[in-house]
Amino acid sequence: MRFFPLLVSLLPLGVLGAKKPTDPFQDFHNKPSPMKLVDVTYDRLTSAPRDYTVAVLLTALEARFGCELCRLFQPEWELLAKSWRKGDSSGESRLLFGTLDFIDGKATFQSLNLQTAPVLLIFHPTIGPDAKVDPQPTRFDFNAGPQTAESVHAILSRHLPSGPHPPVRRPVNYVKIVVITTAVLGLITLFAVAAPYLLPIIQNRNLWAAISLVLVLVFTSGQMFNHIRKVPYVAGNGKGGISYFAGGFQSQFGLETQIIAGIYGMLAFATITLALKVPRTADPKRQQVAVFIWSGILFLVYSFLLSVFRMKNSGYPFTLPPF
């Protein structure tokens, strides 16, 4: 009779000592993120019923597989997982991150018929308020090239209607800050030292006029047309010779552009000389001779320019002797 009271007294201790059922999410949430998976843990993590979301990156990081995209994205994936864990330490978003390498998950790769990597699989909850009717995971291939942690974060946020979406927090790059600061201070010091010598050059109107003139000649002669259309430098004329000018006003050669730029440059130089240089000549006779010479050059070069227009299009109506 004494055995029965003793058994009754020990019964509460047995009830208190029994293990309570654990939450699978909390078991996985307490592990480092992203979790390094193998076939067994992958099956456990993604098995149903499941009231949480799982994002698994299937990758192949070993050099012998030659997956450069895998190696480029792996640091971004780890940054995303750690940022999410840090911003959601309590697990309110019910999201877990995992990485399954081909070496550790050959059976999983074969069951999914994967021929390429990396591949991101998002397993949605099968029970609970955010459960999906379709148990199949959402798959994302990296066909558009390397992805960033921010772009994958946007994908995950679209598939997590509830819970927080912690932002990606990149570590501070102190080396970059020091380099930029040093470079800026160096440029400021260089400018402060060289300013007395550089300012007269920068403020020189003749220098800016020359630069502007060169740019005008380059663009009006058709250099941009050559770069856009990839025109040939010269072409044969069908008689064993070379054609320097292309027929029609909608086509041209590279050498033709250089000839036209030289003509425009000569016309501009003659005009500037007549307007600025000749009036400053003190000797009247020398001034008169200079006027005739530069006017003659201007006349002849412009006559040649009109003849070039006629070579490109025989219907051009204007002419000027002697060309």
ZIWOMO-V385438 format. One record per pair of residues at least 12 apart in sequence whose C-alpha atoms are under 10 Angstrom apart, sorted by sequence separation. I is the first residue (numbers start at 1). J is the second residue. D is the distance in whole Angstrom. If there is no record, write none. Layout:
I	J	D
I	J	D
This chain:
58	70	9
59	71	9
84	96	9
85	97	9
123	135	8
124	136	8
125	137	10
140	152	10
153	165	8
234	246	9
243	255	10
244	256	6
245	257	9
278	290	7
279	291	9
306	318	7
307	319	7
28	41	10
57	70	10
61	74	8
84	97	9
123	136	7
124	137	7
153	166	9
154	167	10
243	256	9
244	257	9
274	287	10
277	290	9
278	291	7
306	319	6
307	320	8
42	56	9
59	73	9
60	74	10
81	95	10
122	136	9
123	137	5
124	138	8
153	167	8
245	259	9
305	319	9
306	320	7
307	321	9
59	74	8
81	96	8
82	97	9
102	117	9
121	136	10
122	137	5
123	138	7
140	155	9
153	168	8
244	259	9
245	260	10
303	318	10
304	319	9
305	320	9
306	321	10
307	322	10
308	323	9
28	44	10
81	97	6
101	117	10
102	118	10
121	137	6
122	138	5
123	139	9
274	290	8
275	291	10
278	294	9
303	319	7
304	320	8
307	323	6
28	45	8
57	74	9
80	97	9
81	98	9
101	118	9
120	137	9
121	138	6
122	139	7
150	167	8
273	290	9
274	291	7
302	319	10
303	320	5
304	321	9
306	323	8
100	118	10
120	138	8
121	139	5
122	140	8
149	167	10
150	168	6
234	252	9
235	253	8
273	291	9
274	292	10
302	320	8
303	321	6
304	322	8
305	323	9
37	56	9
78	97	9
120	139	6
121	140	7
149	168	7
150	169	9
233	252	9
234	253	6
235	254	10
274	293	10
302	321	10
303	322	7
304	323	6
24	44	9
25	45	9
36	56	10
37	57	10
57	77	8
77	97	9
78	98	10
119	139	7
120	140	5
121	141	9
149	169	10
231	251	8
232	252	8
233	253	5
234	254	7
235	255	10
274	294	7
300	320	9
303	323	6
24	45	8
34	55	9
35	56	9
36	57	10
37	58	10
77	98	10
78	99	9
99	120	9
119	140	6
120	141	7
138	159	9
149	170	9
231	252	7
232	253	6
233	254	4
234	255	6
270	291	10
273	294	8
274	295	8
299	320	9
300	321	8
302	323	9
34	56	9
77	99	9
98	120	10
118	140	9
119	141	5
120	142	8
229	251	9
231	253	6
232	254	6
233	255	5
234	256	8
273	295	10
299	321	9
300	322	7
301	323	9
34	57	9
98	121	10
118	141	7
119	142	7
229	252	10
230	253	9
231	254	7
232	255	9
233	256	8
270	293	9
271	294	8
299	322	9
300	323	8
117	141	8
118	142	7
119	143	10
230	254	9
233	257	9
270	294	6
271	295	8
274	298	10
25	50	9
74	99	9
97	122	9
116	141	9
117	142	8
118	143	10
225	250	10
226	251	9
233	258	10
269	294	9
270	295	8
24	50	9
25	51	8
55	81	10
96	122	10
116	142	10
117	143	10
225	251	9
226	252	8
270	296	10
271	297	10
24	51	9
25	52	7
95	122	10
96	123	10
225	252	9
226	253	8
227	254	10
267	294	10
270	297	7
271	298	7
23	51	10
24	52	9
25	53	9
95	123	10
118	146	10
225	253	10
226	254	7
270	298	6
25	54	10
95	124	9
130	159	10
225	254	10
269	298	9
270	299	10
95	125	10
130	160	8
222	252	8
267	297	8
268	298	9
70	101	10
94	125	9
130	161	8
222	253	10
223	254	8
226	257	8
266	297	8
267	298	6
270	301	10
120	152	9
130	162	8
222	254	9
225	257	9
266	298	8
267	299	9
122	155	10
129	162	9
267	300	10
122	156	8
222	256	9
223	257	7
267	301	7
124	159	8
221	256	9
222	257	6
223	258	9
263	298	10
266	301	8
267	302	7
123	159	10
124	160	9
221	257	6
222	258	9
266	302	9
65	102	10
122	159	8
220	257	9
221	258	7
264	301	9
219	257	10
221	259	9
222	260	9
223	261	9
263	301	7
264	302	9
267	305	10
52	91	10
62	101	9
218	257	9
221	260	6
222	261	8
263	302	8
52	92	10
53	93	8
54	94	8
55	95	7
56	96	8
57	97	8
58	98	9
59	99	7
60	100	8
61	101	7
62	102	9
218	258	9
220	260	9
221	261	5
52	93	8
53	94	6
54	95	6
55	96	6
56	97	6
57	98	6
58	99	6
59	100	6
60	101	5
61	102	8
62	103	8
220	261	8
221	262	9
263	304	9
264	305	9
52	94	5
53	95	5
54	96	5
55	97	5
56	98	5
57	99	5
58	100	5
59	101	5
60	102	5
61	103	9
218	260	10
219	261	9
221	263	9
263	305	7
34	77	8
35	78	10
51	94	8
52	95	6
53	96	6
54	97	6
55	98	6
56	99	6
57	100	6
58	101	6
59	102	6
60	103	7
217	260	9
218	261	7
221	264	8
34	78	6
51	95	10
52	96	8
53	97	9
54	98	8
55	99	9
56	100	7
57	101	8
58	102	7
59	103	9
60	104	10
74	118	9
217	261	6
218	262	10
220	264	9
221	265	10
33	78	8
34	79	9
60	105	10
73	118	8
216	261	10
217	262	9
260	305	8
33	79	10
34	80	9
35	81	9
59	105	10
217	263	10
218	264	10
259	305	10
33	80	9
34	81	6
58	105	9
70	117	7
71	118	9
214	261	9
217	264	7
218	265	10
33	81	6
34	82	7
69	117	8
70	118	6
216	264	10
217	265	7
260	308	9
32	81	9
33	82	6
67	116	9
68	117	10
69	118	7
70	119	9
216	265	10
32	82	8
33	83	9
34	84	10
58	108	9
59	109	10
67	117	7
68	118	10
33	84	9
34	85	9
45	96	9
58	109	8
67	118	8
214	265	8
217	268	9
33	85	7
45	97	10
65	117	10
213	265	9
256	308	10
32	85	9
33	86	10
45	98	9
213	268	8
29	85	9
42	98	8
58	114	9
60	116	9
61	117	9
213	269	10
41	98	10
42	99	9
59	116	9
60	117	6
61	118	9
42	100	8
58	116	9
59	117	5
60	118	7
30	89	9
41	100	10
58	117	7
59	118	5
60	119	10
29	89	9
30	90	10
37	97	10
38	98	10
57	117	9
58	118	6
59	119	7
249	309	8
252	312	9
29	90	9
30	91	10
35	96	8
36	97	9
37	98	6
38	99	9
39	100	8
57	118	7
58	119	5
59	120	9
95	156	9
248	309	9
251	312	9
29	91	7
34	96	8
35	97	6
36	98	6
37	99	6
38	100	6
39	101	10
57	119	6
58	120	6
247	309	10
248	310	10
250	312	10
33	96	8
34	97	5
35	98	4
36	99	5
37	100	5
38	101	8
39	102	10
42	105	8
56	119	8
57	120	5
58	121	8
245	308	8
247	310	10
248	311	9
249	312	7
26	90	9
33	97	6
34	98	5
35	99	6
36	100	6
37	101	8
38	102	9
40	104	10
41	105	10
56	120	6
57	121	6
245	309	10
247	311	7
248	312	5
249	313	7
26	91	8
29	94	9
31	96	10
32	97	9
33	98	7
34	99	6
35	100	9
36	101	8
38	103	9
39	104	7
40	105	9
43	108	9
55	120	7
56	121	5
57	122	9
95	160	9
246	311	9
247	312	4
248	313	5
25	91	9
29	95	9
32	98	9
33	99	9
34	100	10
38	104	5
39	105	5
42	108	8
55	121	6
56	122	6
83	149	10
94	160	9
245	311	7
246	312	6
247	313	6
248	314	9
29	96	7
37	104	7
38	105	5
39	106	8
40	107	10
54	121	8
55	122	5
56	123	8
93	160	8
245	312	7
246	313	9
247	314	9
26	94	9
28	96	8
29	97	9
36	104	9
37	105	8
38	106	9
39	107	7
40	108	9
54	122	6
55	123	6
80	148	9
81	149	9
93	161	9
94	162	9
95	163	9
25	94	8
28	97	9
38	107	9
39	108	6
53	122	7
54	123	5
55	124	9
73	142	10
79	148	10
80	149	5
84	153	9
93	162	7
94	163	8
25	95	9
26	96	10
28	98	10
38	108	9
39	109	9
53	123	6
54	124	7
76	146	10
77	147	9
79	149	7
80	150	8
92	162	9
93	163	4
94	164	9
95	165	10
25	96	8
52	123	8
53	124	5
54	125	8
76	147	8
77	148	8
78	149	9
79	150	10
80	151	10
92	163	6
93	164	6
52	124	7
53	125	5
70	142	10
73	145	10
76	148	6
77	149	6
80	152	8
81	153	9
91	163	9
92	164	7
93	165	7
50	123	9
51	124	8
52	125	5
53	126	9
69	142	8
72	145	10
73	146	6
74	147	10
75	148	9
76	149	5
77	150	10
80	153	7
91	164	9
92	165	10
93	166	9
50	124	8
51	125	5
52	126	8
72	146	7
73	147	6
74	148	10
75	149	9
76	150	9
50	125	5
51	126	6
52	127	8
71	146	10
72	147	9
73	148	7
74	149	10
76	151	10
77	152	8
88	163	9
46	122	10
47	123	9
49	125	8
50	126	5
51	127	5
52	128	8
69	145	7
70	146	9
72	148	9
73	149	8
76	152	9
77	153	10
88	164	7
46	123	7
48	125	8
49	126	6
50	127	6
51	128	6
53	130	9
69	146	6
87	164	9
88	165	8
45	123	10
46	124	9
48	126	7
49	127	6
50	128	8
51	129	8
52	130	8
53	131	9
68	146	9
69	147	9
87	165	8
88	166	7
46	125	9
47	126	9
48	127	9
49	128	10
51	130	8
52	131	9
87	166	5
88	167	10
51	131	7
84	164	9
86	166	8
87	167	7
50	131	9
56	137	10
84	165	7
85	166	8
86	167	10
87	168	9
49	131	10
55	137	9
84	166	5
86	168	10
87	169	9
54	137	9
55	138	9
56	139	10
57	140	10
83	166	7
84	167	7
86	169	9
53	137	10
55	139	10
83	167	7
84	168	7
83	168	5
84	169	9
80	166	9
82	168	9
83	169	6
48	135	9
80	167	8
81	168	9
82	169	9
83	170	8
80	168	6
83	171	10
79	168	7
80	169	8
79	169	8
80	170	9
46	137	9
79	170	7
76	168	10
79	171	9
76	170	10
55	156	8
53	156	10
53	159	9
53	160	8
